[in-house]
Amino acid sequence: MNKLFISIAVIGGILLFSACYNNKSDITKPTASSVASISFRDDIVPIVTSGACGCHNNSSTNAIQFSHLDTVYYGTILARSGVFNTMITGGGHPGEGGIYFTTADAALIAQWIAQGAKDNYVPPAITGPVSYAVNIVPIYKTVCKGSSCHGGIGPTLDYSKLSADKTIISSMMVSSGSAGHPGGSISLDGTTTATFLAWIAQGLPQ
């Protein structure tokens, strides 16, 4: 009888251990080796809106904001994939101080960049009028401006310059930033590209 109880207990323990081993629901943080497709919004944005990039969030400094209160500036983060790539491959932080990603975070960012540094979000179609003052200026201020970008080492852009560069902007937006940008390839989210293309299609209203 004792042998029977022991046998049942052993079998039960094996089954319980197997069930626990196959339960992956408690593994919440992905790793570059286990995730076939990195999600920009689910995997990359949380890295950038916390940890090493804290100065860019809810900040009153001159740092380019990546988020503020409940708002995440997805286009701003996406447009700086090249900066992240520089940092994870040995380059320094564009601003002051030595700021680094963890090994795990750097691996996720590297795989995301290798997959094209794309945004997995598909925005709704742009409807209604689009104007420079209402729609384009906010995008320019959050996505394009910065000490290492336009208004810093890059030229400051206004309505006359943007409208004159309509062909360049069209090429950038159609390619999501991978072509046409005079300063090199950048990554632009779908909302940004759709808004600029709608603005151009409507005749570049001010």
C-alpha positions as CSV (number, residue, x, y, z in Angstrom):
1,M,0.0,0.0,0.0
2,N,2.8,2.4,0.9
3,K,4.5,1.6,-2.4
4,L,1.3,2.5,-4.2
5,F,1.0,5.8,-2.4
6,I,4.6,6.6,-3.2
7,S,4.2,5.7,-6.8
8,I,1.1,8.0,-7.1
9,A,2.9,10.8,-5.4
10,V,5.9,10.5,-7.7
11,I,3.7,10.5,-10.8
12,G,1.7,13.4,-9.5
13,G,4.9,15.4,-8.8
14,I,6.1,14.7,-12.3
15,L,2.9,15.9,-13.9
16,L,2.8,19.0,-11.7
17,F,6.3,19.9,-12.6
18,S,5.7,19.4,-16.3
19,A,2.6,21.6,-16.1
20,C,4.6,24.3,-14.4
21,Y,7.4,24.0,-16.8
22,N,5.1,24.4,-19.8
23,N,3.3,27.4,-18.3
24,K,4.9,30.5,-19.9
25,S,2.2,33.0,-18.8
26,D,4.4,34.3,-16.0
27,I,7.2,35.3,-18.4
28,T,6.3,38.8,-19.2
29,K,9.5,40.5,-20.5
30,P,10.5,39.3,-24.0
31,T,14.0,38.7,-25.0
32,A,15.6,39.2,-28.5
33,S,16.2,35.4,-28.8
34,S,12.6,34.4,-28.0
35,V,10.6,37.0,-29.9
36,A,10.4,36.5,-33.6
37,S,8.9,40.0,-34.2
38,I,9.6,42.9,-31.9
39,S,6.6,45.2,-31.4
40,F,7.5,48.9,-31.4
41,R,4.7,49.9,-29.1
42,D,4.7,46.8,-26.8
43,D,8.5,46.2,-26.5
44,I,10.4,49.4,-27.5
45,V,8.2,52.2,-26.2
46,P,8.2,50.9,-22.6
47,I,12.0,50.9,-22.6
48,V,12.2,54.5,-23.9
49,T,9.5,55.9,-21.6
50,S,11.2,54.5,-18.4
51,G,14.7,53.7,-17.1
52,A,17.6,55.4,-18.9
53,C,15.4,57.7,-20.9
54,G,13.6,59.2,-17.9
55,C,14.9,62.7,-18.6
56,H,12.8,62.7,-21.8
57,N,9.5,62.1,-19.9
58,N,7.5,64.6,-17.9
59,S,10.5,66.9,-18.1
60,S,10.7,70.7,-17.9
61,T,14.2,70.6,-19.3
62,N,15.2,71.1,-22.9
63,A,15.3,67.4,-23.5
64,I,13.1,66.1,-26.4
65,Q,10.1,64.6,-24.8
66,F,9.2,61.0,-25.4
67,S,6.1,61.1,-23.2
68,H,4.3,63.5,-20.9
69,L,1.6,62.5,-18.4
70,D,-0.7,60.0,-20.3
71,T,0.6,61.0,-23.8
72,V,3.4,59.0,-25.6
73,Y,5.0,60.8,-28.5
74,Y,5.4,57.6,-30.7
75,G,6.5,59.5,-33.7
76,T,9.3,61.3,-31.7
77,I,10.6,58.0,-30.4
78,L,10.3,56.3,-33.8
79,A,12.2,59.1,-35.6
80,R,15.2,58.6,-33.3
81,S,15.8,54.9,-34.1
82,G,19.2,55.9,-35.5
83,V,20.2,57.5,-32.2
84,F,19.2,54.4,-30.4
85,N,21.2,52.3,-32.8
86,T,24.3,54.5,-32.3
87,M,24.0,54.1,-28.5
88,I,23.6,50.3,-28.5
89,T,26.6,49.9,-30.9
90,G,29.0,51.8,-28.8
91,G,28.2,55.4,-29.5
92,G,27.5,58.0,-26.8
93,H,24.3,59.7,-25.7
94,P,23.7,62.9,-27.8
95,G,23.1,65.0,-24.7
96,E,25.2,65.3,-21.6
97,G,26.2,62.3,-19.4
98,G,26.8,58.7,-20.1
99,I,23.4,57.0,-20.4
100,Y,23.2,53.3,-21.5
101,F,20.5,50.7,-22.1
102,T,20.7,47.4,-20.3
103,T,22.0,44.4,-22.2
104,A,18.5,43.0,-22.5
105,D,17.0,46.3,-23.7
106,A,19.8,46.8,-26.1
107,A,19.3,43.4,-27.6
108,L,15.5,44.1,-28.1
109,I,16.3,47.5,-29.7
110,A,18.9,45.9,-32.0
111,Q,16.5,43.2,-33.2
112,W,13.7,45.8,-33.7
113,I,16.1,47.9,-35.9
114,A,17.2,44.8,-37.8
115,Q,13.6,44.2,-38.6
116,G,13.3,47.7,-40.1
117,A,12.5,49.8,-37.0
118,K,8.9,50.0,-38.0
119,D,5.7,50.9,-36.0
120,N,3.2,48.0,-35.9
121,Y,0.3,50.4,-35.4
122,V,-1.9,51.2,-38.4
123,P,-3.6,54.6,-37.8
124,P,-7.1,55.4,-39.1
125,A,-7.4,57.3,-42.4
126,I,-6.9,61.1,-42.2
127,T,-10.3,62.8,-42.8
128,G,-11.2,66.5,-42.8
129,P,-9.0,69.5,-43.6
130,V,-5.3,69.4,-42.7
131,S,-3.4,72.7,-42.2
132,Y,0.2,73.7,-41.5
133,A,-0.7,75.6,-38.3
134,V,-3.0,73.0,-36.8
135,N,-1.5,69.7,-37.9
136,I,2.0,70.1,-39.2
137,V,3.5,72.4,-36.6
138,P,2.8,70.1,-33.7
139,I,4.4,67.2,-35.6
140,Y,7.4,69.3,-36.4
141,K,7.9,70.4,-32.8
142,T,7.8,66.9,-31.4
143,V,9.3,64.7,-34.2
144,C,11.7,67.0,-36.1
145,K,13.1,69.5,-33.6
146,G,16.0,68.8,-31.3
147,S,19.6,69.7,-30.6
148,S,20.8,67.0,-33.0
149,C,18.0,67.6,-35.5
150,H,16.1,70.6,-37.0
151,G,16.5,73.7,-35.0
152,G,19.8,72.4,-33.6
153,I,22.6,71.2,-36.0
154,G,20.0,70.9,-38.7
155,P,18.2,73.8,-40.4
156,T,15.1,75.3,-38.8
157,L,12.1,74.7,-41.0
158,D,9.0,76.9,-41.4
159,Y,6.0,76.9,-43.8
160,S,7.9,78.4,-46.7
161,K,10.8,75.9,-46.5
162,L,8.5,72.9,-46.0
163,S,6.2,73.9,-48.8
164,A,9.2,74.5,-51.1
165,D,10.5,71.0,-50.3
166,K,7.2,69.3,-51.2
167,T,8.9,66.7,-53.4
168,I,11.4,65.7,-50.8
169,I,8.7,65.5,-48.1
170,S,6.6,63.3,-50.4
171,S,9.4,60.9,-50.9
172,M,10.1,60.8,-47.1
173,M,6.5,60.1,-46.3
174,V,5.8,57.5,-48.9
175,S,8.9,55.6,-47.7
176,S,8.2,56.2,-44.0
177,G,11.5,58.1,-43.8
178,S,13.8,55.4,-45.3
179,A,14.3,57.6,-48.4
180,G,14.4,61.2,-49.2
181,H,15.5,62.7,-45.9
182,P,18.6,64.8,-46.6
183,G,20.1,63.9,-43.3
184,G,19.9,60.2,-43.8
185,S,17.3,57.5,-43.2
186,I,14.8,58.0,-40.3
187,S,11.7,56.2,-39.1
188,L,8.3,57.9,-39.2
189,D,5.1,56.5,-37.9
190,G,1.9,56.1,-39.9
191,T,0.1,59.0,-38.3
192,T,2.9,61.4,-39.3
193,T,3.2,60.2,-42.9
194,A,-0.6,60.1,-43.4
195,T,-0.9,63.7,-42.1
196,F,1.9,65.1,-44.2
197,L,0.6,63.3,-47.3
198,A,-3.0,64.6,-46.7
199,W,-1.6,68.1,-46.2
200,I,0.3,67.9,-49.6
201,A,-2.8,66.4,-51.3
202,Q,-4.9,69.3,-50.0
203,G,-2.6,71.9,-51.5
204,L,-0.4,72.7,-48.4
205,P,-2.9,75.0,-46.7
206,Q,-1.5,77.3,-44.0
